[in-house]
Structure formats: structure tokens, C-alpha cells
Amino acid sequence: MFTLPQLPFEPTALEPYMSANTFSYHHGKHHKAYVDKANAAIEGTPMANMSDVEVVRAAKAKGDQGLFNNAAQAWNHSFLWNSLSPMGGGSPMGALKDAIDRDLGGVESFGEAFKKEAVGHFASGWAWLVHDGSALKIISTHDADTALVHEGLTPLITLDLWEHAYYLDYQNARPGFVDSYLMHMINWDFASENYAAVAA
Ligand code: FE2
């Protein structure tokens, strides 16, 4: 069963870049609804005993789009909260920095490419830094789709591009939202942990 996790920081901790008001809707209403709907769909089925990741993958494999949308969004948002930090922004350290230098031309180039992908993505979805088994890549996915179910990809960090993620704080200015993420909120420690697990 899915659970709505506690935010890993106070709801005011990312202000002014992401407001407590945004979290009250985004975490308290949107994310909660995805969790509740995914659980309602799997209750009483063998999927109720699977891990969250297994449910997302099983829904995809079965072609159950309704369950996939809610299960993937439940997982994506838990991953998103960990992708944010009040101590975020700046540059990664260590092995992840070396990999970004090698595969993406450095942290500055990463930022430019990530912003281009995130701003250029049409309508709702997610921007990701992923590892494809040999190198780092920046991709985006549509609607509920998640890098988690793309063959060979391991998600390292994400940003929600749905309007509900930024409209209260930035209105329609997605570029400003992405800038704030890259400069002030991106949790490089989380990305580094995920990179260490996949690159080991
Ligand atoms: Fe969202």
C-alpha cells in the first residue's frame, strides 16, 4: 500500500521559492489524492502486498492506465520531496560532480540543459536527471509517466512540471520556477546517494 510521507522539511522551509501554501495543496491534496486512489485500486488484490515500485511496474506491464497514473504519481511525488532541500542549489560533490563533468559538460551546462528540457516540455510532466547504465542523461516524461519504468534508466533527481507545482508561487512562469529549483532547492545530496547506489 502507498503512504503519504511526511515532508522531509517544514512546509515553510523552502520559502520564498516554494511556499507553504503550495505544499498545502501539492502535498496535502494532490499527492494525498494519488495515494488514496492508488490504494483504493489495489485494496483486496495481490498488488496490495507489493512494494510501491512493484505496483507501478505491474500497472505499466498490465496496461492499467488508471492505476498506473495514480501509482506513478504517488511514487513520483515522494521522490520529488526528497529532490528538494532547504540547503539545496549550488553544485554536487564527489563522484556525481565528476560524472556530470564527464557526461554533461559540467554543472553549468547541466543547469542550462535541464532548464531547456524542463521549460521546453509541453504541458504536464516531469524533468529528470537519470543514469542509463553507462552515463547521465536529462530527460522529461509526460503526465504521470516516470523514469522508474523506462528500461535501463535509474532516476537520480526530478522536478515536477505540472502547473500545480508552481502556479501559486510563479503563476505561468515556469522558467523562473526552474531557475529557483536549480539555484535554491535541488537536493544534490539525494542525487548523490542515488548515483552512488547505481554506479557502485
Ligand atoms: Fe505534482
Residues whose N, C-alpha, C, O or C-beta is under 5 A from the ligand:
A	BS01	FE2	D160 W162 A165
